Amino acid sequence: MRNSRIKIIERQSGDVAVTLSFNPIHIKKLKEIRGHRWNPEEKCWIFHHSENVVKRLLDILKSETIWPDASLKQDVGQIFTRCVESRKNGSRKLHRLCKNVIFPCCGQERLD
């Protein structure tokens, strides 16, 4: 599977928007998130904003490179902090969620 750029942003309405190339596997999983909707004008998936939704999005899209918007810094930052802490404690579960996340607010930082 090719590694495409996926953007996750917080919209002015407070919802989370995800822009990605068509991938039937990802689309099927995105549709499992309660409250999802497709915005055909903006060509993005819309979700209610919560840390759990952001975590679920990272889990669904973990095989791809993800570019979360700086507006999601708090949610992604908390998940990122848990990734670092779990990695220090020997756990790899949360680390896999953050492996391909690029934080534009912090440069090209990744967990490897």
C-alpha positions as CSV (number, residue, x, y, z in Angstrom):
1,M,0.0,0.0,0.0
2,R,1.4,3.4,-0.9
3,N,2.2,5.9,1.8
4,S,0.0,8.9,1.1
5,R,-0.2,12.2,3.0
6,I,-3.2,12.3,5.3
7,K,-4.3,15.6,7.0
8,I,-6.2,15.8,10.2
9,I,-7.4,19.3,11.1
10,E,-9.8,20.9,13.6
11,R,-12.4,23.0,11.7
12,Q,-13.8,26.3,12.9
13,S,-17.0,24.5,13.9
14,G,-14.9,22.4,16.3
15,D,-15.3,19.2,14.3
16,V,-12.3,17.2,13.1
17,A,-11.8,16.9,9.3
18,V,-9.7,14.1,7.7
19,T,-8.5,14.4,4.1
20,L,-7.0,11.4,2.5
21,S,-6.7,9.5,-0.8
22,F,-9.3,6.9,-1.5
23,N,-8.6,3.7,0.2
24,P,-11.6,1.3,0.6
25,I,-10.1,-0.3,3.7
26,H,-9.6,3.0,5.5
27,I,-13.0,4.3,4.3
28,K,-14.8,1.3,5.8
29,K,-13.1,1.8,9.1
30,L,-13.7,5.5,9.2
31,K,-17.4,4.8,8.6
32,E,-17.4,2.8,11.9
33,I,-16.7,5.9,13.9
34,R,-20.0,7.2,15.3
35,G,-21.1,10.5,13.9
36,H,-19.0,10.4,10.8
37,R,-20.1,12.2,7.6
38,W,-18.6,12.8,4.2
39,N,-18.3,16.4,3.0
40,P,-18.4,16.2,-0.8
41,E,-17.6,19.9,-1.3
42,E,-14.5,19.9,0.8
43,K,-13.7,16.2,0.0
44,C,-13.1,15.2,3.6
45,W,-14.5,13.1,6.4
46,I,-16.0,15.0,9.3
47,F,-16.0,13.7,12.9
48,H,-17.0,15.1,16.3
49,H,-13.9,16.3,18.1
50,S,-12.8,14.3,21.1
51,E,-9.5,12.8,22.2
52,N,-11.0,9.3,21.7
53,V,-11.9,10.1,18.0
54,V,-8.4,11.4,17.4
55,K,-6.9,8.3,18.9
56,R,-9.2,6.1,16.8
57,L,-8.2,8.0,13.7
58,L,-4.5,7.5,14.5
59,D,-5.2,3.8,15.0
60,I,-7.1,3.4,11.7
61,L,-4.5,5.3,9.7
62,K,-1.4,4.1,11.5
63,S,0.1,2.5,8.4
64,E,0.1,5.9,6.7
65,T,2.0,9.2,7.3
66,I,-0.3,11.5,9.2
67,W,-0.1,15.3,9.4
68,P,-2.2,16.5,12.3
69,D,-2.9,20.3,12.3
70,A,-1.4,22.4,15.1
71,S,-5.0,23.0,16.3
72,L,-5.0,19.4,17.4
73,K,-1.7,19.8,19.3
74,Q,-3.3,19.2,22.7
75,D,-5.1,15.9,21.7
76,V,-2.2,14.6,19.6
77,G,0.3,15.9,22.2
78,Q,-1.4,13.9,25.0
79,I,-1.4,10.8,22.8
80,F,2.2,11.4,21.8
81,T,3.3,11.8,25.4
82,R,1.7,8.5,26.3
83,C,3.5,7.0,23.3
84,V,6.8,8.2,24.6
85,E,6.0,7.1,28.2
86,S,4.8,3.6,27.0
87,R,7.9,3.2,24.9
88,K,10.1,4.0,27.9
89,N,8.2,1.3,29.8
90,G,8.7,-1.3,27.1
91,S,5.2,-1.2,25.6
92,R,4.8,-0.9,21.9
93,K,1.0,-0.6,21.6
94,L,0.6,3.1,21.8
95,H,3.9,3.6,20.0
96,R,2.4,2.0,16.9
97,L,-0.3,4.7,16.9
98,C,2.2,7.5,16.7
99,K,4.9,5.9,14.6
100,N,4.0,7.7,11.3
101,V,2.7,11.0,12.8
102,I,4.5,14.1,11.7
103,F,4.0,17.0,14.0
104,P,4.2,20.2,11.9
105,C,4.3,22.3,15.0
106,C,7.4,20.5,16.1
107,G,9.1,19.9,12.8
108,Q,9.5,16.4,11.3
109,E,9.5,14.6,14.7
110,R,8.6,11.0,14.6
111,L,8.9,8.1,17.0
112,D,11.1,5.4,15.5
